[in-house]
Amino acid sequence: MKYFLPGWRGLTQLFAFTILPLTLLLLLIAFGGVNMHQQDMRALVGERDERAVQSSAAALQSELHHRVATITSMAVLSSSHLTFDDILATTNDLADDFNGGIAFIDSNGKLIANNDNDEFWRWVSQNRQTLSLASSSDPEPVFSSPIPDPVSGRLLVIISVHVPAPARDVVVAGAFSPETLAVETLSPTYPEGSHVTIFLLDGSRQPLYVSGALAEDSLDPHHPGVAEALAGENGVLYVRKGGTEHVVAYSPIELTGWALVTEEEWEMVVSPSLQLTQLAPLVLVPAFVLALIALWFGARQIVQPLQKLEAKAAALAWGDFEAIQESVGGISEVQHLQMELVEMSRRVQAAQEGLHDYIGAITSAQEEERMRLARELHDDTIQAVIALKQRVQLAQKLIKDQNGRQSLKELETLAEQTIENLRRLTRALRPIYLEDLGLVTALEMLAREIMQNNQLVVDFQKTGSERRLAREVELSLYRIAQEALNNVVKHSKATHAGLTIGFENSEISLVVTDNGNGFIAPNSPTEFAPNGHFGLLGIHERADLIGARLEIESALGKGTILKVRL
């Protein structure tokens, strides 16, 4: 018999098909929720930074407009009767706006007056042509490129306005530090200690102000967001750096053509308590691990031992009492169950040994009775019928009547048929070929006789080197083949059968096959009799008496294979 053991049982099924999938589902939902939450936080930080950089750019532009208005007002004053010193005297309150000083320069580049930073303004007047200060062709205020202060080394930007003739034909200029402007303007939005890095760049991508966690890093001119801001665009980018994702927000300062760019690692924005809540789903991981451990333990210590025990119990049902002796391991309950099965097998074995002795005695008596009947049929009945046939033949010669002779002829034919039937019955009761010529010849003659008397093709084959066996073994194997082929004729509706006897060094096998309708093979010999398989029960008992193992493979519509291995 072939057995297909299920892979899971009981508690392991509960873990494998209920708890484990539910735990895995909860993990997927939890981490999916965390991922969605992180994406929402990422988008939220991006929106916040975008609004902040736009607000900061607007604040910077407002401050620049204020400085432009101041210089423009001074240019208007320059057209009045006031002297330059009088005008400069009114600029004390503008020192914070123009921390680089305010100056008047004539059309020839001569420094007329200034309120502070003398050396710087003398340098400016000497290099006016290269500094792009306002001229008569510039109706609006002009912003210069960043200029390094010769004294302090800091960068200064000059706002200049040309006062045309016939007034005084001068240039009013005011210098301020973009770094100071950025610090004062951006500190409310980006206080000290913020995780945000700020980049303020002019139109040539020269840094005017850099502050924050990444301030020490060199600014790449092609930093994300710079080109977009210089093109007059607002927006936000997400850039991956060093295994983390940074939010880059950018906005233009249209008045000067500058760019304001901010960058921060968005996960740093999340508060520690919120980060802790994001890690909350990790508490499911131990549950998942415990479920896996429970599943592994159940499979290793319960299911696998039970599978082994089931296979050994199936072998025990077919009479293999040694199989149940080997330990299957597992938890103590499984081991106790195996001990009970071992004890049960010992008692069943003792009972079977007694039953086998009894069956063996019955089988021997049956064979002796068959031999006695065969002798009586051969020595008495067949001889009497032969004598009857001879008398009929003599009577045919004496009777002249044609009708009488015909009746005697029919009686002679009937006697011949009776003799043939009695001889066939005698051969079935006492296989003469088995005693005289051996098992192979007897099986070959059995196959021929089955074919002659039935519409069934039987292929006989022998493998290996033939050798004589004990009388009881040869007789049992012959009776098994005889019963199996009779079952094929009576029940299988087969058209083709096979009979094979194989001789190997350590094994002798007898195989009977057919292409009939098949049947559902019983799981153990104990089911033979309740299911009406008395022929199989007899075959099993004969195999068991000589120490052979019976194997049956059958399925509905697919024929049957019967194997006996000794």
C-alpha positions as CSV (number, residue, x, y, z in Angstrom):
1,M,0.0,0.0,0.0
2,K,1.1,3.5,-0.6
3,Y,0.3,6.1,2.0
4,F,0.2,9.9,1.7
5,L,0.6,11.5,5.1
6,P,-0.8,15.0,5.6
7,G,1.8,17.7,6.3
8,W,0.1,19.5,9.2
9,R,-2.0,18.5,12.2
10,G,-4.0,20.1,14.9
11,L,-2.3,22.9,16.7
12,T,0.2,23.3,13.9
13,Q,-2.6,23.9,11.4
14,L,-3.9,26.6,13.7
15,F,-0.5,28.3,13.7
16,A,0.2,27.7,10.0
17,F,-3.2,28.8,8.6
18,T,-4.6,31.2,11.3
19,I,-2.2,32.8,13.7
20,L,0.7,33.1,11.4
21,P,-1.2,34.7,8.5
22,L,-3.0,37.0,10.9
23,T,0.2,38.1,12.5
24,L,1.8,38.6,9.1
25,L,-1.3,40.6,8.0
26,L,-1.0,42.7,11.1
27,L,2.7,43.3,10.3
28,L,1.9,44.3,6.8
29,I,-0.9,46.6,7.9
30,A,1.2,48.1,10.7
31,F,4.3,48.7,8.6
32,G,2.1,49.8,5.7
33,G,0.5,52.4,8.0
34,V,3.9,53.5,9.2
35,N,5.1,53.9,5.6
36,M,2.0,55.9,4.7
37,H,2.5,58.0,7.8
38,Q,6.1,58.6,6.8
39,Q,5.1,59.6,3.3
40,D,2.5,62.0,4.7
41,M,5.1,63.4,7.1
42,R,7.6,63.7,4.2
43,A,5.0,65.7,2.2
44,L,4.1,67.8,5.2
45,V,7.7,68.7,5.8
46,G,8.1,69.5,2.1
47,E,5.1,71.8,2.1
48,R,6.2,73.5,5.3
49,D,9.7,74.1,4.0
50,E,8.3,75.4,0.7
51,R,6.1,77.9,2.5
52,A,8.9,78.9,4.8
53,V,11.4,79.5,2.0
54,Q,8.8,81.5,0.0
55,S,8.0,83.6,3.1
56,S,11.7,84.1,3.8
57,A,12.4,85.1,0.2
58,A,9.5,87.6,0.4
59,A,11.0,89.0,3.6
60,L,14.4,89.5,2.0
61,Q,12.8,91.1,-1.0
62,S,10.9,93.5,1.3
63,E,14.1,94.5,3.0
64,L,15.8,95.1,-0.3
65,H,12.9,97.2,-1.4
66,H,13.3,99.2,1.7
67,R,17.0,99.8,1.0
68,V,16.2,100.8,-2.6
69,A,13.6,103.3,-1.3
70,T,16.1,104.8,1.1
71,I,18.7,105.3,-1.6
72,T,16.1,106.7,-4.0
73,S,15.0,109.2,-1.3
74,M,18.6,110.3,-0.8
75,A,18.9,110.8,-4.6
76,V,15.8,113.1,-4.4
77,L,17.5,115.0,-1.6
78,S,20.6,115.4,-3.8
79,S,18.5,117.5,-6.2
80,S,17.7,120.0,-3.4
81,H,19.8,122.9,-2.1
82,L,21.2,120.7,0.8
83,T,24.9,120.0,0.9
84,F,26.1,116.4,0.7
85,D,27.3,116.6,4.3
86,D,23.9,117.8,5.4
87,I,22.3,114.9,3.6
88,L,24.7,112.4,5.1
89,A,24.0,113.9,8.5
90,T,20.4,112.6,8.2
91,T,21.5,109.0,7.6
92,N,22.5,108.1,11.1
93,D,19.4,106.0,11.6
94,L,20.3,104.1,8.3
95,A,23.5,102.6,9.7
96,D,21.9,99.3,10.3
97,D,20.5,99.1,6.8
98,F,23.8,100.1,5.1
99,N,26.5,98.7,7.4
100,G,29.0,99.3,4.6
101,G,28.3,103.0,4.5
102,I,26.7,105.6,2.1
103,A,28.6,107.7,-0.4
104,F,28.3,110.3,-3.2
105,I,30.4,109.8,-6.3
106,D,30.5,112.3,-9.2
107,S,30.3,111.4,-12.9
108,N,34.1,111.3,-13.1
109,G,34.4,108.7,-10.4
110,K,35.6,111.1,-7.7
111,L,34.5,110.4,-4.2
112,I,32.5,113.5,-3.0
113,A,31.4,112.4,0.4
114,N,30.8,109.4,2.6
115,N,29.7,108.6,6.1
116,D,31.7,105.5,6.9
117,N,34.2,103.0,5.6
118,D,36.5,105.5,3.9
119,E,39.0,103.0,2.5
120,F,36.3,100.9,0.9
121,W,34.6,103.9,-0.8
122,R,37.9,105.2,-2.1
123,W,38.5,101.8,-3.6
124,V,35.0,101.8,-5.1
125,S,35.5,105.3,-6.7
126,Q,38.8,104.2,-8.2
127,N,37.2,101.1,-9.7
128,R,33.9,102.5,-10.6
129,Q,34.0,101.4,-14.3
130,T,34.3,97.7,-13.3
131,L,31.8,97.7,-10.5
132,S,28.6,98.3,-12.6
133,L,27.4,101.3,-10.6
134,A,24.4,103.2,-11.9
135,S,24.9,105.6,-14.8
136,S,22.9,108.0,-16.8
137,S,21.5,105.1,-18.8
138,D,20.0,103.4,-15.7
139,P,16.7,105.0,-14.7
140,E,16.2,102.5,-11.9
141,P,18.5,101.6,-8.9
142,V,21.3,99.1,-9.7
143,F,22.5,96.2,-7.6
144,S,26.2,95.4,-7.9
145,S,27.8,92.0,-7.7
146,P,29.2,91.0,-4.3
147,I,32.4,93.1,-3.6
148,P,34.9,92.0,-0.9
149,D,35.6,94.7,1.7
150,P,39.4,95.3,1.6
151,V,39.4,95.9,5.3
152,S,37.1,93.3,6.8
153,G,37.0,90.8,3.9
154,R,33.3,90.5,4.1
155,L,31.1,90.6,1.0
156,L,29.2,93.9,0.4
157,V,26.5,94.7,-2.2
158,I,26.1,98.3,-3.4
159,I,22.8,99.8,-4.3
160,S,23.4,102.9,-6.5
161,V,21.1,105.5,-8.1
162,H,22.2,108.1,-10.7
163,V,21.1,111.7,-10.1
164,P,21.1,113.2,-13.6
165,A,22.0,116.8,-14.6
166,P,21.2,119.6,-14.5
167,A,20.9,118.8,-10.8
168,R,24.3,117.5,-9.6
169,D,25.1,114.6,-11.9
170,V,26.2,112.3,-9.1
171,V,25.7,108.7,-8.0
172,V,24.2,107.9,-4.6
173,A,25.5,104.5,-3.4
174,G,24.8,102.5,-0.3
175,A,26.7,99.3,0.7
176,F,25.3,96.5,2.9
177,S,26.3,93.0,3.9
178,P,24.0,90.4,2.4
179,E,25.1,88.0,5.2
180,T,24.0,90.5,7.8
181,L,20.7,91.0,5.9
182,A,20.1,87.3,5.8
183,V,20.9,86.8,9.5
184,E,18.5,89.5,10.6
185,T,15.8,88.6,8.2
186,L,15.8,84.8,8.3
187,S,16.4,84.3,12.0
188,P,12.7,84.5,13.0
189,T,11.9,81.7,10.5
190,Y,15.1,79.7,11.0
191,P,16.3,80.2,14.6
192,E,19.7,79.2,15.8
193,G,19.9,75.4,16.3
194,S,17.5,74.6,13.5
195,H,18.2,71.5,11.4
196,V,17.7,73.6,8.2
197,T,20.7,74.6,6.1
198,I,20.3,77.9,4.2
199,F,22.0,78.9,1.0
200,L,21.7,82.4,-0.4
201,L,23.3,82.8,-3.8
202,D,23.6,85.6,-6.4
203,G,22.9,85.3,-10.1
204,S,26.4,83.9,-10.8
205,R,25.7,81.1,-8.1
206,Q,28.3,82.7,-5.7
207,P,27.3,82.0,-2.1
208,L,26.3,85.2,-0.2
209,Y,25.2,83.4,2.9
210,V,25.4,79.8,4.1
211,S,24.2,78.6,7.5
212,G,23.1,75.4,9.2
213,A,24.1,71.8,9.7
214,L,25.5,71.5,6.2
215,A,27.2,74.9,6.2
216,E,30.7,73.4,6.5
217,D,30.2,71.4,3.3
218,S,31.2,73.0,0.0
219,L,28.2,74.2,-2.0
220,D,28.0,72.6,-5.4
221,P,27.1,75.2,-8.0
222,H,24.7,72.6,-9.4
223,H,23.1,71.9,-6.1
224,P,19.5,70.8,-6.5
225,G,17.1,73.8,-6.5
226,V,19.6,76.5,-7.4
227,A,19.0,76.4,-11.2
228,E,15.2,76.3,-10.6
229,A,15.3,79.3,-8.2
230,L,17.5,81.3,-10.5
231,A,15.0,80.6,-13.3
232,G,12.3,82.3,-11.1
233,E,10.6,79.1,-9.9
234,N,9.3,78.1,-6.5
235,G,9.2,74.5,-5.3
236,V,10.5,71.6,-3.3
237,L,12.7,68.6,-4.2
238,Y,13.5,65.3,-2.4
239,V,17.1,64.3,-2.6
240,R,18.7,61.2,-1.2
241,K,22.1,61.7,0.5
242,G,24.1,59.2,2.5
243,G,21.2,56.8,3.1
244,T,18.8,59.6,4.2
245,E,16.3,61.7,2.3
246,H,16.7,65.5,2.3
247,V,14.0,68.1,1.5
248,V,15.3,71.0,-0.7
249,A,13.1,74.0,-0.9
250,Y,13.9,76.9,-3.2
251,S,12.5,80.4,-4.1
252,P,13.8,83.3,-6.2
253,I,14.5,86.9,-5.0
254,E,13.4,88.6,-8.2
255,L,14.5,92.1,-7.3
256,T,18.2,91.1,-7.3
257,G,18.1,87.8,-9.3
258,W,19.2,85.9,-6.2
259,A,18.2,82.4,-5.1
260,L,17.3,81.2,-1.6
261,V,17.6,77.5,-1.1
262,T,17.0,75.5,2.1
263,E,17.9,71.9,2.9
264,E,17.2,69.6,5.8
265,E,16.8,65.9,6.6
266,W,13.1,65.6,6.9
267,E,13.2,62.8,9.4
268,M,15.0,65.1,11.8
269,V,11.9,67.3,11.9
270,V,9.8,64.5,13.5
271,S,9.8,64.7,17.2
272,P,11.3,61.8,19.2
273,S,7.9,60.9,20.6
274,L,6.5,60.7,17.1
275,Q,9.4,58.6,16.0
276,L,8.7,56.3,18.9
277,T,5.1,55.9,17.9
278,Q,6.3,55.0,14.4
279,L,8.3,52.2,15.9
280,A,5.3,50.9,17.8
281,P,4.4,48.3,15.1
282,L,7.7,46.6,15.9
283,V,6.1,45.1,19.0
284,L,4.4,42.8,16.5
285,V,7.7,41.4,15.3
286,P,8.3,39.4,18.6
287,A,4.8,38.0,18.2
288,F,5.6,37.0,14.6
289,V,8.9,35.5,15.7
290,L,7.1,33.6,18.5
291,A,4.6,32.3,16.0
292,L,7.4,31.1,13.8
293,I,9.1,29.4,16.8
294,A,5.8,27.8,17.8
295,L,5.3,26.6,14.3
296,W,8.8,25.2,14.1
297,F,8.5,23.6,17.5
298,G,5.1,22.1,16.6
299,A,6.4,20.8,13.3
300,R,9.7,19.5,14.8
301,Q,8.4,18.1,18.1
302,I,4.8,17.1,17.3
303,V,3.9,16.9,13.6
304,Q,7.1,15.1,12.4
305,P,7.1,12.6,15.2
306,L,3.4,11.9,14.6
307,Q,4.0,11.5,10.9
308,K,6.7,9.0,11.6
309,L,4.5,7.2,14.2
310,E,1.6,7.1,11.7
311,A,3.9,5.6,9.0
312,K,5.1,3.0,11.6
313,A,1.5,2.3,12.7
314,A,0.6,1.7,9.0
315,A,3.6,-0.7,8.7
316,L,2.4,-2.4,11.9
317,A,-1.0,-2.9,10.4
318,W,0.6,-4.8,7.6
319,G,2.5,-7.0,10.1
320,D,5.9,-5.2,10.4
321,F,6.3,-5.4,14.1
322,E,9.9,-4.2,14.0
323,A,9.1,-0.8,12.5
324,I,7.3,0.4,15.7
325,Q,10.3,-0.3,17.9
326,E,12.4,2.6,16.6
327,S,11.9,5.8,18.6
328,V,10.3,8.7,16.8
329,G,11.2,11.3,19.4
330,G,9.0,14.3,20.0
331,I,7.3,15.5,23.1
332,S,6.6,13.1,26.0
333,E,3.0,12.5,25.0
334,V,4.1,11.3,21.6
335,Q,6.7,9.0,23.2
336,H,4.1,7.6,25.6
337,L,1.8,6.9,22.7
338,Q,4.6,5.1,20.9
339,M,5.3,3.0,24.1
340,E,1.6,2.0,24.2
341,L,1.7,1.1,20.5
342,V,4.9,-1.0,21.2
343,E,3.1,-2.9,24.0
344,M,0.0,-3.3,21.8
345,S,2.2,-4.6,18.9
346,R,3.8,-7.1,21.3
347,R,0.5,-8.5,22.3
348,V,-0.8,-8.5,18.7
349,Q,2.3,-10.3,17.6
350,A,1.9,-13.0,20.2
351,A,-1.7,-13.4,19.2
352,Q,-0.8,-13.5,15.5
353,E,1.9,-16.1,16.1
354,G,-0.6,-18.4,17.6
355,L,-3.1,-17.6,14.9
356,H,-0.4,-18.2,12.2
357,D,0.4,-21.6,13.7
358,Y,-3.3,-22.4,13.5
359,I,-3.7,-21.0,10.0
360,G,-0.5,-22.9,9.0
361,A,-2.0,-26.1,10.3
362,I,-5.3,-25.4,8.5
363,T,-3.4,-24.6,5.3
364,S,-1.3,-27.8,5.6
365,A,-4.4,-29.8,6.2
366,Q,-6.1,-28.1,3.3
367,E,-3.2,-29.0,1.0
368,E,-3.2,-32.6,2.3
369,E,-6.9,-32.8,1.7
370,R,-6.5,-31.4,-1.8
371,M,-3.7,-34.0,-2.5
372,R,-6.0,-36.8,-1.2
373,L,-8.9,-35.7,-3.3
374,A,-6.6,-35.4,-6.3
375,R,-5.3,-38.9,-5.8
376,E,-8.8,-40.3,-5.4
377,L,-10.0,-38.5,-8.5
378,H,-7.0,-39.7,-10.5
379,D,-6.9,-43.2,-9.2
380,D,-10.6,-43.9,-8.8
381,T,-13.0,-41.5,-10.5
382,I,-11.0,-40.9,-13.7
383,Q,-10.2,-44.6,-14.1
384,A,-13.9,-45.4,-13.7
385,V,-14.9,-42.9,-16.3
386,I,-12.2,-44.2,-18.6
387,A,-13.5,-47.7,-18.1
388,L,-17.0,-46.4,-18.8
389,K,-15.8,-44.9,-22.0
390,Q,-14.2,-48.2,-23.1
391,R,-17.5,-50.0,-22.4
392,V,-19.3,-47.5,-24.5
393,Q,-16.9,-48.0,-27.4
394,L,-17.5,-51.8,-27.2
395,A,-21.2,-51.3,-27.1
396,Q,-21.0,-49.2,-30.2
397,K,-19.6,-52.2,-32.1
398,L,-22.4,-54.5,-31.0
399,I,-25.4,-52.2,-31.7
400,K,-26.5,-52.1,-35.3
401,D,-29.3,-49.5,-34.9
402,Q,-28.1,-46.1,-36.1
403,N,-30.0,-44.2,-33.4
404,G,-28.5,-46.3,-30.7
405,R,-25.0,-45.9,-32.1
406,Q,-25.6,-42.1,-32.1
407,S,-26.6,-42.1,-28.5
408,L,-23.6,-44.1,-27.5
409,K,-21.4,-41.7,-29.5
410,E,-22.8,-38.8,-27.5
411,L,-22.2,-40.7,-24.3
412,E,-18.6,-41.3,-25.3
413,T,-18.1,-37.6,-26.0
414,L,-19.5,-36.7,-22.6
415,A,-17.2,-39.2,-20.9
416,E,-14.2,-37.6,-22.7
417,Q,-15.2,-34.2,-21.5
418,T,-15.7,-35.5,-18.0
419,I,-12.2,-37.1,-18.0
420,E,-10.7,-33.8,-19.2
421,N,-12.5,-31.8,-16.5
422,L,-11.5,-34.2,-13.8
423,R,-7.8,-34.0,-15.0
424,R,-7.9,-30.2,-14.9
425,L,-9.5,-30.3,-11.5
426,T,-6.8,-32.7,-10.4
427,R,-4.1,-30.4,-11.7
428,A,-5.6,-27.5,-9.8
429,L,-5.8,-29.5,-6.6
430,R,-2.3,-31.0,-7.0
431,P,0.1,-29.0,-9.2
432,I,2.1,-32.0,-10.6
433,Y,4.5,-29.6,-12.5
434,L,5.4,-27.9,-9.3
435,E,6.6,-31.1,-7.7
436,D,8.4,-32.5,-10.7
437,L,9.7,-29.4,-12.7
438,G,9.7,-26.5,-10.2
439,L,8.0,-23.2,-9.6
440,V,8.9,-21.5,-12.9
441,T,7.5,-24.2,-15.0
442,A,4.4,-24.5,-12.9
443,L,3.7,-20.8,-13.1
444,E,4.2,-20.9,-16.9
445,M,1.8,-23.8,-17.3
446,L,-0.7,-21.9,-15.0
447,A,-0.5,-18.8,-17.3
448,R,-1.1,-21.0,-20.3
449,E,-4.1,-22.8,-18.7
450,I,-5.7,-19.5,-17.7
451,M,-5.3,-18.2,-21.3
452,Q,-6.8,-21.4,-22.8
453,N,-9.8,-21.4,-20.6
454,N,-10.5,-17.6,-20.5
455,Q,-10.5,-14.5,-22.8
456,L,-7.4,-13.1,-21.1
457,V,-3.9,-12.7,-22.4
458,V,-1.3,-13.6,-19.7
459,D,2.3,-12.6,-20.3
460,F,4.7,-14.8,-18.2
461,Q,8.2,-13.6,-17.5
462,K,11.1,-14.8,-15.5
463,T,14.1,-12.6,-14.4
464,G,17.3,-13.8,-12.7
465,S,18.7,-17.2,-12.3
466,E,16.1,-19.8,-11.3
467,R,16.7,-21.8,-8.2
468,R,14.6,-24.3,-6.3
469,L,13.0,-23.2,-3.0
470,A,11.6,-25.0,0.0
471,R,8.4,-27.0,-0.9
472,E,6.2,-24.8,1.4
473,V,7.6,-21.6,-0.2
474,E,7.1,-22.8,-3.8
475,L,3.6,-24.0,-3.0
476,S,2.6,-20.8,-1.3
477,L,3.9,-18.6,-4.2
478,Y,2.1,-20.9,-6.7
479,R,-1.2,-20.6,-4.7
480,I,-0.8,-16.8,-4.5
481,A,-0.3,-16.5,-8.3
482,Q,-3.3,-18.9,-8.8
483,E,-5.6,-16.9,-6.5
484,A,-4.5,-13.6,-8.0
485,L,-5.1,-14.7,-11.6
486,N,-8.5,-16.1,-10.6
487,N,-9.4,-12.8,-9.1
488,V,-8.4,-11.1,-12.3
489,V,-10.6,-13.4,-14.3
490,K,-13.6,-13.1,-12.0
491,H,-13.6,-9.4,-11.0
492,S,-11.3,-7.1,-13.0
493,K,-12.8,-7.4,-16.5
494,A,-9.2,-7.2,-17.7
495,T,-8.0,-8.1,-21.2
496,H,-4.4,-8.4,-20.4
497,A,-2.5,-9.6,-17.3
498,G,1.1,-10.2,-16.4
499,L,2.8,-12.8,-14.2
500,T,6.5,-12.2,-13.3
501,I,8.7,-14.3,-11.1
502,G,12.1,-12.6,-10.2
503,F,15.1,-14.2,-8.6
504,E,17.7,-11.9,-7.1
505,N,20.6,-12.5,-4.7
506,S,18.7,-11.5,-1.6
507,E,15.1,-11.4,-2.7
508,I,12.4,-13.3,-4.6
509,S,9.5,-11.4,-6.0
510,L,6.2,-12.4,-7.5
511,V,4.3,-9.7,-9.4
512,V,0.8,-10.0,-10.9
513,T,-0.6,-7.1,-12.9
514,D,-3.8,-6.4,-14.9
515,N,-5.3,-3.6,-16.9
516,G,-8.8,-4.1,-15.4
517,N,-11.1,-1.7,-13.6
518,G,-9.2,-1.7,-10.4
519,F,-10.5,-1.1,-6.9
520,I,-10.0,1.0,-3.8
521,A,-7.3,-0.9,-1.9
522,P,-7.8,-1.4,1.8
523,N,-5.4,0.5,4.1
524,S,-4.6,-2.6,6.2
525,P,-5.2,-6.4,6.1
526,T,-7.8,-6.0,8.9
527,E,-10.1,-4.4,6.2
528,F,-9.9,-7.3,3.8
529,A,-12.7,-9.4,5.3
530,P,-15.2,-6.5,6.1
531,N,-14.8,-5.3,2.5
532,G,-15.3,-8.7,1.0
533,H,-11.7,-9.2,-0.2
534,F,-11.4,-12.8,1.0
535,G,-9.1,-13.7,-1.8
536,L,-6.7,-11.0,-0.8
537,L,-7.0,-12.1,2.8
538,G,-6.0,-15.6,1.8
539,I,-3.1,-14.2,-0.3
540,H,-1.9,-12.1,2.7
541,E,-2.0,-15.1,5.0
542,R,-0.1,-17.3,2.7
543,A,2.5,-14.6,2.2
544,D,2.7,-14.0,5.9
545,L,3.3,-17.8,6.6
546,I,6.4,-17.8,4.5
547,G,7.7,-14.4,5.8
548,A,6.9,-12.5,2.6
549,R,5.5,-8.9,2.4
550,L,2.4,-8.1,0.3
551,E,2.1,-4.8,-1.5
552,I,-1.1,-3.8,-3.4
553,E,-1.3,-0.8,-5.7
554,S,-4.7,-0.1,-7.3
555,A,-7.0,2.7,-8.3
556,L,-10.4,2.8,-10.0
557,G,-10.0,2.5,-13.7
558,K,-6.2,2.1,-13.6
559,G,-5.7,-1.6,-13.0
560,T,-4.0,-3.4,-10.1
561,I,-0.4,-4.4,-9.2
562,L,0.1,-7.2,-6.6
563,K,3.6,-7.8,-5.4
564,V,4.9,-10.4,-3.0
565,R,8.5,-10.0,-1.8
566,L,10.4,-12.7,0.0
